[in-house]
Amino acid sequence: MNYNTMLTNLKDLVDNPTPRIPVALCLDVSGSMFGKPMEELNTGVTRYLEEVRKDELALSSAETALVTFGDTAQRIADFDTADRLRPPVLEADGITDMGAGLALALDLLEQRKKAYQSAGVDYYQPILVVMSDGAPNGDPRVLKAAVVRIQEQLDRRKLTVVAVGLGPDADLEMLSRLSRRQAVRLSGTRFREFFLWLSRSVASVSATLPGEETSLNLEALQALSAEPWPEDIL
C-alpha cells in the first residue's frame, strides 16, 4: 500500500465508523489452475464483489483483501470496500506455496485489526478464505508456522476459516486442519456459487453485533460440496 492510499484508508475509518468485517481471500494461482479453473475463479471474485455492493450494510462494513500464492505469495489487493476494490485479473503459474500465502494473509489481517483499534472502530471476527486445487509445497517450515498461528487464533475464537478444495487433487486433509471443519471440495467449477454464498454470509454477519462469534450457513455451504460431509459436521 502506498502512502497516499494509506492516508485515504485511515481517513475512511475516521469518516465511516461502521463496524468492519475484514475478509482475506487467500487464493491458489499455481500452474494447475490454468484455463477454465482460473477463468471461473476470476468470475467468482467479481461476482462476490458485485453481490456485496448490492447490500448497503455489507458494503459499508465488509473490507476485502486478496492474497495469491503460486511460486510466491502476493498481496493483490489490500483491504477495501467492494465499491472501491478493483483487483487485477488473476493468472496461473508456478507451484503451490500455500504456507507463504497463509502467512501473508494472516499478517494483513493483524495489520488491519490494529488500524481499526487505532481509529476506534469496532470489528467483527475476521474471515480467512483459503482456496486451493492441490497439495501445498514450498518451505514446510513456513506452512507449519502459519498453521500454528491459525490454530492459536481458532483456539481464542479470533478467526473464522473457510477452506475450499478446487477439483479432485486438492488436499482436503490439510484444508480441514486449517478450518477445523470438513473442507469443501467444490463440485466441478462452482466458484461463482461459492462466492455468492460468501457474499451472503458477509451480509448476514454485518447484520449482527460486533463481538459475536461469526456464524456461517454451513448447510448452504455443504450443498455446494462434491462429497458428503460426516453427519456430525453441522
TIDREN-659792 format. One record per residue: residue number from 1; x negated, y, z of N, C-alpha, C in turn. Coordinates in pm, 1 decimal, always signed. Atoms other than C-alpha are relative to their C-alpha. Last residue first. Example, Ala and Ser with C-alpha at 12.3 -4.5 7.8 and 13.67 -1.06 7.14 Angstrom:
BEGIN
(pt 2, (+82.0, -119.0, -6.0), (-1367.0, -106.0, +714.0), (+77.0, +109.0, +73.0))
(pt 1, (-89.0, -119.0, +0.0), (-1230.0, -450.0, +780.0), (-90.0, +120.0, +0.0))
END
This chain:
BEGIN
(pt 234, (-80.1, -123.3, -3.6), (+2313.5, -2933.9, +1109.8), (+48.4, +29.2, +140.8))
(pt 233, (+80.9, -116.8, +33.7), (+2022.3, -3183.3, +1094.9), (+78.4, +129.5, +17.3))
(pt 232, (+13.5, -87.3, -116.1), (+2196.3, -3461.8, +1287.7), (-74.4, +128.4, -29.9))
(pt 231, (-129.2, -42.3, -53.4), (+2332.8, -3645.5, +982.9), (-12.6, +100.1, +113.4))
(pt 230, (-43.4, +84.3, -112.7), (+1993.3, -3654.3, +811.7), (+127.5, +55.7, +62.1))
(pt 229, (+67.4, -29.0, -127.1), (+1991.7, -3445.8, +494.0), (+43.2, -102.7, +103.5))
(pt 228, (-82.3, -12.8, -121.5), (+2087.4, -3580.3, +151.7), (-84.9, +30.1, +120.8))
(pt 227, (+8.5, +118.3, -83.9), (+1855.0, -3503.0, -141.8), (+87.1, +18.3, +123.7))
(pt 226, (-6.9, +116.3, +87.2), (+1891.8, -3263.0, -435.3), (-0.3, -129.3, +79.6))
(pt 225, (+109.8, +96.0, -6.8), (+1971.7, -2982.7, -194.3), (+22.6, -118.9, -93.4))
(pt 224, (+90.8, -21.6, +112.2), (+2200.3, -2695.7, -293.7), (-106.2, -108.1, -10.9))
(pt 223, (-71.7, +28.1, +124.0), (+2487.0, -2812.6, -71.1), (-88.6, +17.7, -123.3))
(pt 222, (+4.6, +143.2, +25.2), (+2246.6, -2823.8, +222.7), (+64.6, -34.8, -133.6))
(pt 221, (+134.2, +30.0, +48.8), (+2207.3, -2446.9, +200.4), (-12.7, -147.3, -35.3))
(pt 220, (+8.5, -50.3, +137.5), (+2582.1, -2394.4, +226.4), (-137.3, -28.6, -59.7))
(pt 219, (-88.5, +81.9, +82.9), (+2596.3, -2620.2, +532.7), (-7.0, +43.3, -146.0))
(pt 218, (+71.3, +118.0, +47.7), (+2290.3, -2448.5, +676.2), (+86.9, -90.1, -85.4))
(pt 217, (-103.9, +94.2, +40.7), (+2462.5, -2109.6, +699.2), (-66.5, -123.6, -61.5))
(pt 216, (-17.3, +15.9, +142.8), (+2187.3, -1923.7, +882.2), (+105.2, -106.1, -29.4))
(pt 215, (-75.7, +121.5, +27.2), (+2183.3, -1790.0, +1236.4), (+28.8, -7.5, -149.2))
(pt 214, (-50.5, +7.9, +135.6), (+1916.6, -1537.2, +1336.0), (+67.8, -134.3, -23.9))
(pt 213, (+75.4, +95.8, +80.8), (+1884.4, -1520.1, +1712.3), (+64.5, -11.9, -137.2))
(pt 212, (-64.8, +130.1, +7.2), (+2045.0, -1203.8, +1846.4), (-83.1, -92.6, -87.8))
(pt 211, (+34.7, +76.4, -119.5), (+1801.4, -924.2, +1922.0), (+67.2, -134.9, +5.2))
(pt 210, (+143.2, +29.5, -10.5), (+1959.6, -681.3, +1678.8), (-29.8, -72.6, +130.8))
(pt 209, (+75.1, -93.7, -82.1), (+2340.5, -712.6, +1672.2), (-148.0, -37.0, +2.5))
(pt 208, (+10.2, +37.5, -140.3), (+2523.3, -884.8, +1387.5), (-79.9, +105.7, +76.1))
(pt 207, (-126.8, -32.2, -66.4), (+2646.3, -751.5, +1049.9), (-0.2, -39.0, +148.5))
(pt 206, (-8.6, -145.4, -16.7), (+2292.3, -736.5, +907.5), (+127.0, +42.2, +73.0))
(pt 205, (+83.5, -40.4, -113.6), (+2260.7, -1111.9, +969.1), (+14.7, +149.0, +27.5))
(pt 204, (-64.6, +47.7, -122.0), (+2555.0, -1184.3, +738.3), (-78.2, +41.2, +123.6))
(pt 203, (-116.1, -86.4, -24.3), (+2409.9, -966.1, +461.4), (+71.5, -39.9, +128.9))
(pt 202, (+52.5, -128.4, -46.0), (+2078.1, -1148.5, +491.8), (+114.6, +95.5, +32.1))
(pt 201, (+47.2, +20.8, -137.1), (+2256.6, -1482.6, +466.6), (-51.4, +130.4, +59.0))
(pt 200, (-119.0, +4.4, -84.9), (+2448.4, -1364.8, +159.6), (-38.0, -20.6, +146.5))
(pt 199, (-54.4, -135.8, -7.1), (+2121.3, -1261.6, -5.5), (+123.6, +4.1, +88.5))
(pt 198, (+85.2, -82.1, -85.7), (+1966.4, -1597.4, +81.3), (+55.3, +140.7, +14.6))
(pt 197, (-21.7, +40.3, -139.9), (+2257.7, -1796.6, -61.1), (-81.4, +88.8, +93.8))
(pt 196, (-133.2, -51.1, -31.7), (+2231.1, -1595.5, -385.2), (+34.9, -36.1, +144.9))
(pt 195, (+16.8, -141.2, -32.9), (+1858.7, -1665.4, -378.4), (+133.6, +68.5, +23.4))
(pt 194, (+64.6, -14.3, -129.9), (+1930.8, -2037.0, -357.5), (-11.8, +147.1, +38.5))
(pt 193, (-97.6, +32.2, -103.0), (+2182.2, -2026.7, -641.6), (-60.1, +15.0, +139.2))
(pt 192, (-92.8, -112.4, -8.8), (+1931.3, -1845.2, -862.0), (+105.1, -23.9, +107.5))
(pt 191, (+61.6, -110.3, -72.6), (+1663.4, -2099.5, -784.2), (+97.6, +114.8, +18.0))
(pt 190, (-112.0, -77.7, -53.4), (+1878.8, -2394.4, -886.0), (-52.8, +117.3, +82.4))
(pt 189, (+56.7, -133.7, -20.1), (+1602.2, -2536.7, -1105.1), (+111.0, +94.0, +46.5))
(pt 188, (+36.7, -64.2, +125.9), (+1694.2, -2903.1, -1072.0), (-69.0, +131.9, +25.9))
(pt 187, (-44.4, +86.4, +108.0), (+1844.8, -2980.4, -732.7), (-25.0, +70.1, -133.2))
(pt 186, (-106.9, -49.8, +86.0), (+1644.5, -2781.3, -483.8), (+29.8, -98.7, -111.5))
(pt 185, (+53.8, +20.7, +133.8), (+1448.1, -2982.3, -232.8), (+110.3, +40.1, -96.8))
(pt 184, (-92.4, +19.5, +111.6), (+1548.7, -2822.3, +95.1), (-79.9, -29.5, -126.0))
(pt 183, (+19.0, -91.6, +112.2), (+1321.9, -2865.5, +394.9), (+96.9, -35.9, -112.0))
(pt 182, (+20.0, +64.4, +128.6), (+1468.8, -3054.5, +689.0), (-15.4, +104.7, -110.1))
(pt 181, (-125.6, +59.7, +43.2), (+1425.8, -2844.2, +999.1), (-27.4, -61.4, -136.3))
(pt 180, (-56.0, +84.3, -105.9), (+1123.6, -2740.2, +1196.2), (+143.7, -41.9, -29.3))
(pt 179, (-132.0, -50.9, -38.3), (+1064.3, -2468.3, +933.6), (+61.3, -71.2, +119.6))
(pt 178, (-3.0, -145.4, -10.8), (+692.4, -2505.3, +872.2), (+131.7, +50.5, +57.2))
(pt 177, (+79.1, -39.2, -117.7), (+679.3, -2875.8, +950.4), (+6.2, +151.2, +20.9))
(pt 176, (-85.2, +21.5, -117.0), (+963.3, -2927.1, +701.4), (-74.1, +33.1, +128.7))
(pt 175, (-98.0, -108.2, -5.0), (+750.0, -2770.3, +429.2), (+92.2, -13.7, +120.9))
(pt 174, (+66.2, -123.7, -41.9), (+463.1, -3005.7, +505.5), (+100.1, +113.3, +14.8))
(pt 173, (+47.4, +22.0, -136.9), (+684.0, -3314.4, +488.7), (-67.3, +126.1, +53.9))
(pt 172, (-106.9, -31.9, -94.8), (+868.2, -3180.0, +185.0), (-43.8, -20.4, +144.4))
(pt 171, (+35.7, +69.0, -124.4), (+550.0, -3171.2, -22.2), (+102.5, +35.8, +108.0))
(pt 170, (+16.9, -88.1, -116.0), (+698.8, -3067.8, -357.1), (-25.1, -83.7, +126.0))
(pt 169, (+134.9, +12.5, -56.2), (+640.8, -3318.1, -637.3), (-23.8, +89.4, +121.1))
(pt 168, (+26.5, +129.9, -64.3), (+1005.2, -3381.3, -730.6), (-135.0, -10.9, +69.4))
(pt 167, (+34.0, +114.4, +83.2), (+1102.0, -3019.0, -801.4), (-45.3, -121.7, +77.9))
(pt 166, (-42.0, -20.7, +138.6), (+1085.7, -2699.1, -601.5), (-43.0, -120.6, -83.5))
(pt 165, (+80.4, +74.4, +96.3), (+1071.4, -2760.1, -228.6), (+58.4, +15.7, -139.5))
(pt 164, (-68.4, +52.1, +118.3), (+1220.5, -2489.7, -6.8), (-99.8, -70.9, -90.1))
(pt 163, (+97.6, +67.3, +86.0), (+1129.5, -2385.5, +346.3), (+71.9, -72.2, -112.3))
(pt 162, (-77.7, +76.7, +96.7), (+1337.9, -2126.9, +534.1), (-99.6, -58.2, -99.6))
(pt 161, (+68.6, +46.7, +120.3), (+1155.0, -2002.1, +842.8), (+98.1, -80.9, -83.9))
(pt 160, (-80.6, +101.0, +68.1), (+1312.1, -1788.5, +1115.6), (-71.0, -37.2, -129.0))
(pt 159, (+6.7, +14.9, +144.8), (+1070.1, -1605.0, +1343.4), (+99.3, -106.2, -44.5))
(pt 158, (+35.4, -128.2, +60.6), (+1036.4, -1471.2, +1698.1), (+1.1, -5.0, -152.2))
(pt 157, (-120.5, -47.5, +69.4), (+1209.8, -1756.7, +1877.0), (-21.1, +139.8, -58.5))
(pt 156, (-41.3, -122.3, -68.6), (+905.2, -1796.0, +2106.3), (+127.4, +59.1, -60.5))
(pt 155, (-15.8, +31.5, -141.7), (+849.7, -2156.2, +1997.5), (+56.5, +118.7, +77.5))
(pt 154, (-123.9, +76.4, -12.1), (+910.9, -2053.3, +1636.0), (+27.8, -34.7, +146.1))
(pt 153, (-110.9, -94.5, +11.1), (+644.3, -1786.2, +1671.9), (+135.2, -69.8, +6.9))
(pt 152, (-3.4, -84.1, -120.4), (+392.9, -2037.6, +1805.2), (+117.2, +97.7, -4.5))
(pt 151, (-55.3, +80.1, -109.2), (+478.7, -2285.9, +1529.5), (+11.2, +81.8, +128.3))
(pt 150, (-143.5, +14.6, +22.2), (+423.2, -2019.6, +1263.3), (+64.0, -76.7, +115.4))
(pt 149, (-62.8, -130.9, -22.0), (+83.6, -1924.4, +1401.0), (+151.6, -9.4, -14.1))
(pt 148, (+1.8, -24.1, -144.9), (-17.6, -2291.2, +1424.8), (+68.2, +132.9, +32.2))
(pt 147, (-104.5, +85.2, -57.4), (+90.2, -2347.1, +1062.4), (+8.6, +21.2, +151.1))
(pt 146, (-128.8, -62.4, +32.2), (-120.3, -2048.7, +952.3), (+115.2, -80.1, +59.9))
(pt 145, (-15.0, -119.1, -84.7), (-426.4, -2184.4, +1136.2), (+134.1, +67.6, -25.0))
(pt 144, (-24.4, +43.9, -137.5), (-381.8, -2526.9, +974.9), (+22.6, +119.1, +91.9))
(pt 143, (-136.6, +52.7, -7.9), (-348.7, -2373.2, +628.1), (+33.5, -40.2, +143.2))
(pt 142, (-88.8, -115.4, +11.8), (-663.1, -2164.6, +673.4), (+145.4, -44.8, +12.0))
(pt 141, (+7.8, -72.0, -127.5), (-855.6, -2468.1, +798.2), (+92.4, +121.1, +0.2))
(pt 140, (-93.2, +58.2, -97.0), (-733.1, -2674.8, +502.0), (-2.6, +69.9, +134.4))
(pt 139, (+71.0, +26.9, -124.8), (-906.2, -2434.4, +258.7), (+97.4, -57.2, +103.4))
(pt 138, (+70.5, -115.8, -54.2), (-727.0, -2461.6, -76.6), (-66.2, -41.5, +130.0))
(pt 137, (+143.4, +21.7, +2.0), (-461.7, -2724.6, -140.8), (-66.5, +131.5, +37.3))
(pt 136, (+95.8, -109.8, -16.6), (-92.7, -2741.9, -62.4), (-143.4, -46.8, -15.3))
(pt 135, (+68.8, +14.1, -127.7), (+120.7, -3018.6, -212.8), (-101.9, +111.9, +13.5))
(pt 134, (+103.9, +102.5, -10.3), (+352.2, -2915.5, -494.0), (-54.9, -11.5, +140.2))
(pt 133, (-33.3, +117.0, +80.5), (+656.8, -2717.6, -607.3), (-103.9, -111.7, +11.9))
(pt 132, (+115.2, +62.9, +65.2), (+651.1, -2447.5, -340.9), (+43.2, -123.6, -76.6))
(pt 131, (-44.5, +82.1, +112.4), (+891.7, -2196.5, -184.0), (-122.2, -54.6, -71.9))
(pt 130, (+114.1, +64.2, +65.8), (+840.3, -2041.7, +160.6), (+52.8, -92.2, -108.9))
(pt 129, (-44.4, +97.9, +99.1), (+1095.2, -1792.1, +296.3), (-123.5, -53.3, -72.7))
(pt 128, (+107.3, +38.9, +92.0), (+997.1, -1610.3, +615.8), (+53.2, -110.0, -90.2))
(pt 127, (-25.7, +120.4, +79.4), (+1281.0, -1431.2, +797.0), (-116.8, -21.6, -95.4))
(pt 126, (+49.9, +7.0, +137.6), (+1209.4, -1180.0, +1073.2), (+31.5, -134.7, -66.2))
(pt 125, (+102.7, +103.6, +10.3), (+1435.0, -1171.8, +1381.7), (-45.2, -12.5, -145.2))
(pt 124, (-48.1, +135.9, -19.3), (+1626.5, -847.5, +1360.7), (-116.9, -98.0, -9.8))
(pt 123, (+6.7, +91.4, +113.8), (+1481.2, -502.1, +1401.3), (+49.5, -137.9, +41.4))
(pt 122, (-28.8, +139.2, -35.6), (+1525.9, -193.1, +1614.8), (-13.1, -88.6, -123.7))
(pt 121, (-108.1, +61.4, +77.5), (+1356.1, +129.1, +1501.0), (+17.5, -145.3, +45.0))
(pt 120, (-115.2, +15.8, -88.3), (+1151.1, +334.7, +1748.3), (+120.6, -60.0, -69.0))
(pt 119, (-104.9, -94.4, +39.6), (+913.3, +451.6, +1474.9), (+122.5, -8.7, +90.2))
(pt 118, (+55.9, -135.4, -6.5), (+610.9, +285.7, +1636.0), (+105.3, +105.3, -31.3))
(pt 117, (+18.5, -35.7, -140.9), (+812.3, -31.3, +1701.0), (-52.0, +142.3, +14.7))
(pt 116, (-132.0, -20.1, -60.2), (+930.9, -49.6, +1342.1), (-13.6, +49.4, +143.4))
(pt 115, (-50.2, -125.9, +55.2), (+574.5, +0.1, +1215.2), (+138.7, +31.1, +56.0))
(pt 114, (+68.9, -107.7, -71.0), (+451.5, -271.6, +1452.3), (+46.6, +136.5, -50.2))
(pt 113, (-60.0, -9.0, -133.0), (+715.0, -507.9, +1312.9), (-64.3, +113.0, +81.7))
(pt 112, (-129.3, -68.0, +14.3), (+594.7, -429.8, +961.6), (+68.6, +14.5, +135.3))
(pt 111, (+21.6, -142.9, +26.3), (+232.5, -507.3, +1044.5), (+132.7, +74.4, -6.9))
(pt 110, (+48.4, -60.5, -124.4), (+331.8, -839.9, +1200.0), (-20.5, +150.2, -16.4))
(pt 109, (-112.0, -5.8, -94.1), (+540.3, -931.5, +896.0), (-41.8, +65.3, +130.9))
(pt 108, (-87.5, -108.7, +43.3), (+253.7, -839.5, +662.9), (+120.1, +14.0, +94.0))
(pt 107, (+65.5, -127.5, -30.0), (+11.4, -1058.4, +857.7), (+91.0, +117.1, -35.1))
(pt 106, (-9.1, -20.7, -144.3), (+254.1, -1350.8, +847.5), (-64.0, +131.8, +41.4))
(pt 105, (-139.6, -32.6, -30.9), (+290.9, -1317.7, +470.4), (+17.7, +26.8, +149.4))
(pt 104, (-26.1, -136.3, +44.9), (-88.0, -1303.9, +426.9), (+142.1, +42.0, +34.9))
(pt 103, (+74.3, -92.0, -86.8), (-145.4, -1614.2, +639.5), (+27.8, +144.9, -37.1))
(pt 102, (-67.4, -8.6, -129.4), (+132.0, -1802.3, +458.6), (-68.6, +99.9, +91.9))
(pt 101, (-127.0, -69.7, +17.3), (-14.0, -1723.7, +117.8), (+73.8, +18.0, +130.3))
(pt 100, (+30.2, -142.1, +17.4), (-366.6, -1818.3, +223.9), (+127.6, +81.0, -17.2))
(pt 99, (+50.4, -54.0, -125.6), (-242.6, -2150.5, +357.5), (-27.6, +148.4, -7.8))
(pt 98, (-111.2, -37.0, -87.8), (-33.4, -2218.5, +47.6), (-48.1, +64.0, +129.2))
(pt 97, (+63.5, -40.7, -125.5), (-331.8, -2216.8, -186.6), (+106.8, +53.2, +96.1))
(pt 96, (-108.7, -31.0, -92.8), (-154.1, -2412.6, -460.6), (-59.0, +34.7, +136.4))
(pt 95, (-31.5, +104.9, -95.4), (-392.7, -2416.2, -758.6), (+112.3, +44.9, +93.2))
(pt 94, (+87.2, +39.4, -109.4), (-415.5, -2187.3, -1060.5), (+52.7, -111.5, +88.6))
(pt 93, (+140.4, +29.0, +28.0), (-169.2, -2000.9, -1280.7), (-67.2, -53.1, +126.7))
(pt 92, (+54.6, +120.8, -60.3), (+198.2, -1913.4, -1313.3), (-145.4, -21.5, -39.6))
(pt 91, (+59.1, +89.4, +98.9), (+317.4, -1558.6, -1382.3), (-69.5, -115.8, +70.0))
(pt 90, (+95.9, +95.3, -54.4), (+552.1, -1339.8, -1177.7), (-47.5, -93.7, -109.9))
(pt 89, (-31.4, +136.4, +43.4), (+719.2, -1044.3, -1349.8), (-109.9, -93.5, +50.2))
(pt 88, (+38.3, +35.0, +137.1), (+646.1, -732.7, -1145.6), (+44.5, -141.4, -33.8))
(pt 87, (+115.1, +89.7, +12.0), (+845.4, -645.9, -833.5), (-33.7, -28.6, -145.1))
(pt 86, (+8.7, +35.9, +141.0), (+1070.0, -338.3, -837.9), (-121.1, -90.1, -21.4))
(pt 85, (+96.0, +106.4, +29.2), (+1183.3, -272.4, -481.6), (+7.7, -38.5, -147.3))
(pt 84, (+129.9, -56.0, +37.8), (+1352.0, +64.2, -441.2), (-100.7, -105.3, -43.4))
(pt 83, (-19.8, -102.1, +102.9), (+1719.5, -36.8, -436.5), (-132.1, +59.6, -47.4))
(pt 82, (-22.8, +58.7, +131.7), (+1633.7, -362.3, -258.8), (+17.6, +103.4, -109.7))
(pt 81, (-140.0, +34.8, +22.6), (+1481.4, -190.3, +43.2), (+21.1, -39.7, -145.5))
(pt 80, (-80.8, -112.5, +43.9), (+1106.0, -201.0, +97.2), (+142.7, -48.2, -20.0))
(pt 79, (-136.1, -10.7, -51.6), (+839.7, -421.2, +246.7), (+69.0, +127.8, -47.7))
(pt 78, (-6.5, -20.0, -144.5), (+534.8, -450.5, +22.5), (+144.4, +22.7, +41.8))
(pt 77, (-83.8, -114.8, -36.5), (+544.9, -600.7, -326.1), (+6.6, +8.8, +150.7))
(pt 76, (-57.8, -49.5, +124.8), (+306.0, -840.3, -499.3), (+85.4, +123.0, +24.9))
(pt 75, (-117.0, -77.9, -38.6), (+87.3, -902.4, -196.1), (+53.4, +65.3, -126.5))
(pt 74, (-11.2, -140.2, +38.8), (-146.7, -1165.6, -336.1), (+128.0, +61.1, +56.0))
(pt 73, (-124.4, -57.9, -51.0), (-275.1, -1501.6, -215.5), (+3.1, +147.8, -35.2))
(pt 72, (+16.0, -91.8, -113.4), (-541.7, -1665.3, -428.9), (+138.7, +42.6, +48.8))
(pt 71, (+141.5, +6.8, -36.3), (-569.0, -1953.7, -675.5), (-29.5, +85.9, +122.6))
(pt 70, (+47.2, +87.4, +106.0), (-190.2, -1969.2, -663.1), (-144.9, -28.5, +34.8))
(pt 69, (+123.4, +76.4, -17.8), (-3.5, -1796.9, -381.6), (-20.1, -95.2, -117.8))
(pt 68, (+14.2, +117.4, +85.0), (+248.3, -1516.9, -407.4), (-129.4, -72.7, +34.9))
(pt 67, (+135.7, +52.6, -1.3), (+366.5, -1267.0, -146.3), (-2.8, -121.6, -91.3))
(pt 66, (+29.8, +117.5, +81.6), (+679.7, -1057.2, -191.7), (-147.9, -32.1, +7.6))
(pt 65, (+135.2, -1.8, +54.2), (+812.1, -817.8, +73.2), (-20.9, -128.8, -77.9))
(pt 64, (+59.9, +121.5, +55.5), (+1177.3, -749.9, +149.8), (-141.3, +26.6, -49.0))
(pt 63, (+123.7, -41.5, +65.4), (+1345.4, -492.9, +372.0), (-75.2, -126.7, -40.4))
(pt 62, (+96.0, +100.9, +44.1), (+1706.5, -557.3, +465.7), (-119.4, +63.6, -69.9))
(pt 61, (+67.0, +74.5, -107.0), (+1893.2, -296.3, +668.4), (-112.9, -89.5, -49.5))
(pt 60, (+69.3, -92.4, -89.8), (+2013.7, -19.3, +434.3), (-81.2, -72.2, +106.0))
(pt 59, (+88.6, -86.4, +76.8), (+2098.0, -257.0, +150.3), (-79.3, +92.2, +90.6))
(pt 58, (+122.9, +74.5, +28.9), (+2238.2, -516.5, +389.3), (-100.6, +86.8, -74.4))
(pt 57, (+71.0, +18.4, -126.7), (+2489.2, -261.4, +520.5), (-131.5, -73.6, -21.5))
(pt 56, (+49.8, -127.7, -50.8), (+2594.2, -141.8, +174.5), (-82.0, -16.4, +127.9))
(pt 55, (-49.2, -6.8, -136.7), (+2622.7, -489.1, +24.0), (-61.3, +121.9, +67.8))
(pt 54, (-146.6, -7.7, +0.9), (+2590.6, -475.7, -355.7), (+59.1, +15.0, +139.0))
(pt 53, (-40.7, -136.7, +34.0), (+2217.4, -392.6, -342.0), (+151.5, +17.1, +5.7))
(pt 52, (+19.5, -81.4, -120.1), (+2155.8, -723.2, -161.2), (+45.3, +143.6, -26.1))
(pt 51, (-106.7, +31.4, -95.2), (+2311.5, -906.8, -456.5), (-13.3, +81.9, +127.7))
(pt 50, (-127.0, -53.8, +50.7), (+2087.7, -733.8, -711.6), (+113.1, -22.7, +100.8))
(pt 49, (+2.6, -144.7, -19.2), (+1775.2, -802.0, -503.6), (+130.0, +63.4, -46.9))
(pt 48, (-0.3, -27.4, -144.1), (+1857.3, -1172.7, -481.5), (+6.4, +150.5, +25.4))
(pt 47, (-139.0, +14.6, -45.4), (+1940.9, -1186.5, -851.1), (+11.8, +29.9, +148.9))
(pt 46, (-78.1, -112.6, +51.7), (+1601.2, -1046.2, -945.9), (+144.0, -6.0, +50.2))
(pt 45, (+40.2, -116.7, -78.6), (+1424.9, -1297.2, -721.1), (+80.0, +122.3, -42.8))
(pt 44, (-54.1, +11.9, -134.5), (+1624.5, -1578.9, -881.6), (-34.3, +119.0, +87.5))
(pt 43, (-142.6, -32.2, +6.2), (+1550.4, -1465.9, -1236.3), (+62.6, -3.3, +139.0))
(pt 42, (-11.7, -143.2, +26.0), (+1178.0, -1461.8, -1161.2), (+146.1, +44.0, -3.1))
(pt 41, (+41.0, -67.8, -123.2), (+1202.6, -1808.9, -1007.4), (+10.7, +151.4, -16.8))
(pt 40, (-110.2, +6.1, -94.7), (+1403.2, -1936.4, -1303.6), (-34.5, +71.1, +130.6))
(pt 39, (-107.5, -83.8, +51.9), (+1141.4, -1818.5, -1551.5), (+116.3, +4.9, +99.5))
(pt 38, (+37.9, -138.7, -26.5), (+868.1, -1966.5, -1334.2), (+105.3, +96.3, -52.4))
(pt 37, (-5.9, -31.7, -143.7), (+1042.3, -2305.0, -1325.6), (-33.9, +145.9, +30.9))
(pt 36, (-135.6, -16.9, -51.6), (+1112.0, -2294.0, -1703.5), (+3.8, +29.3, +149.0))
(pt 35, (-114.9, +30.2, +83.8), (+750.8, -2242.2, -1811.2), (+132.0, +27.2, +68.9))
(pt 34, (-6.7, -62.2, +132.6), (+455.1, -2263.8, -1575.7), (+127.3, -41.7, -74.6))
(pt 33, (-125.5, -75.5, +9.0), (+520.8, -2362.8, -1212.8), (+19.9, +61.1, -138.9))
(pt 32, (-108.7, +94.9, +21.9), (+252.4, -2634.2, -1232.9), (+136.6, +67.7, -7.6))
(pt 31, (-14.1, +34.5, +141.1), (-5.7, -2358.3, -1277.0), (+114.7, -94.0, -29.6))
(pt 30, (+106.8, +84.0, +53.3), (+46.2, -2223.9, -926.1), (+32.0, -42.2, -143.4))
(pt 29, (+13.2, -34.6, +142.5), (+292.0, -1939.4, -860.8), (-115.4, -78.9, -61.3))
(pt 28, (+100.7, +77.4, +71.7), (+421.0, -2062.7, -523.3), (-0.3, +42.1, -147.1))
(pt 27, (-38.7, +76.0, +118.2), (+624.0, -1794.6, -345.1), (-118.8, -64.9, -70.1))
(pt 26, (+133.4, +55.9, +23.9), (+610.5, -1646.7, +5.4), (+15.2, -105.6, -109.9))
(pt 25, (-8.9, +109.2, +96.8), (+919.1, -1421.8, +29.2), (-141.5, -44.8, -32.9))
(pt 24, (+121.5, +22.6, +77.8), (+897.0, -1211.9, +346.7), (+20.2, -121.7, -89.9))
(pt 23, (-5.5, +127.5, +71.3), (+1226.2, -1076.4, +480.8), (-126.0, -12.6, -84.6))
(pt 22, (+115.2, +24.4, +87.2), (+1219.6, -799.5, +742.9), (+6.0, -141.5, -58.7))
(pt 21, (+22.3, +143.5, +12.5), (+1572.3, -723.4, +868.8), (-120.5, -19.9, -91.5))
(pt 20, (+50.3, +61.1, +122.5), (+1597.2, -364.0, +987.2), (-11.8, -152.1, +10.0))
(pt 19, (+80.8, +118.4, -30.4), (+1805.1, -177.0, +1243.2), (-36.4, -76.4, -127.1))
(pt 18, (-77.4, +123.8, +1.3), (+1930.9, +149.9, +1088.6), (-90.3, -118.3, +35.5))
(pt 17, (+31.0, +84.8, -115.8), (+1703.0, +439.6, +1189.6), (+84.2, -127.2, +8.6))
(pt 16, (-103.4, +103.7, +1.5), (+1712.3, +596.7, +840.5), (-28.9, -99.5, +112.6))
(pt 15, (-124.0, -55.3, +54.3), (+1525.4, +927.2, +847.3), (+116.0, -99.1, +5.2))
(pt 14, (-45.2, -108.3, -86.9), (+1248.5, +801.3, +1078.8), (+135.9, +52.2, -45.0))
(pt 13, (-32.8, +58.6, -129.4), (+1204.0, +467.7, +904.3), (+54.5, +105.0, +95.3))
(pt 12, (-128.0, +67.5, +13.9), (+1223.0, +644.4, +568.0), (+43.0, -63.3, +131.5))
(pt 11, (-104.0, -103.2, -2.0), (+945.1, +882.2, +669.8), (+138.0, -65.0, -8.3))
(pt 10, (-15.1, -42.3, -138.8), (+723.0, +581.9, +751.5), (+109.5, +105.0, +13.5))
(pt 9, (-56.9, +109.9, -75.3), (+777.7, +433.9, +405.9), (+26.3, +38.7, +144.6))
(pt 8, (-140.8, +7.9, +38.6), (+716.1, +763.7, +230.1), (+71.7, -106.2, +81.4))
(pt 7, (-67.7, -115.7, -58.4), (+392.1, +808.7, +423.4), (+148.9, -2.2, -30.5))
(pt 6, (-8.5, +21.4, -143.6), (+281.0, +453.4, +338.7), (+73.7, +114.7, +68.0))
(pt 5, (-107.1, +96.7, -22.4), (+361.5, +505.8, -28.8), (+20.5, -23.3, +148.2))
(pt 4, (-127.2, -68.6, +24.4), (+149.2, +821.2, -32.6), (+119.1, -91.4, +24.0))
(pt 3, (-28.7, -94.8, -107.4), (-144.2, +641.9, +133.9), (+135.2, +68.3, -18.5))
(pt 2, (+81.3, -120.5, +2.3), (-145.3, +338.9, -97.3), (+50.0, +100.2, +104.1))
(pt 1, (-85.0, -118.9, +0.0), (+0.0, +0.0, +0.0), (-88.9, +124.3, +0.0))
END
